[in-house]
Amino acid sequence: CGRDELLFRVAMWAPVVHYYCGRPAECDRAIERVEEIAARLGSPRFAWEVELLRSSRLLERGEREAGEALLRSAGAKVRLLSPDIHMAVELFGLGLSEWFYDGRIEPILAACRARDAVGPIPFISATMAWSAAVTGDRERARRMLIDLLADDGERLRGPDGHVPAALVRLADAAAEI
C-alpha cells in the first residue's frame, strides 16, 4: 500500500502466524522483515514491538536472561509511549517467563486480570479463557469461551487485528477443555 506504518502493522502478525504453525525459521525471517520496516520508520513506537518479538523467541529457545532483558527494554520504551498498555507488554511477558521457567502461573494471570479490568482487549480476554482451561478450571473456561464467541464473536473485535490471535488462543482453550 506504500505506507510503511500500515505495512509494519500487517507484517507484525507474520511471525505470530509462523510460530503458531510450527515454522520457527519462517518466524525468525518474518521478525527480521519487521525489524527492517521498523528501522525505516526510525521510531521507538515500532522498535519496542520488534524487541518484544525477539524476546519471545529468545525465551522460547531457553535464553531466559537475554529474553527478559529485551522484554524489559521493550517495556521501558512502551512505558514512556503508552503507559496504559505497559502492563500488557512487560508484565504479561515476564509472567509468561515465570510460568515457562518456574511453573508459576499466578503472575501472568494477575497481569491478565488487571489488564482485563481496565478494559477488555480481545487477546487478553481469550488468554483468560485459555488460562482457566490450562489451570484446570474447565467449566469457567467453557463459560468464557461461550461468552467470547456469542454474537458472532463481536467481543473479539478489537484493534490491530486481535481477532486472529484471540481465535488461536480460544482454539487452544477449546483443545485443552
Disulfide bonds with the S-S distance in Angstrom:
none
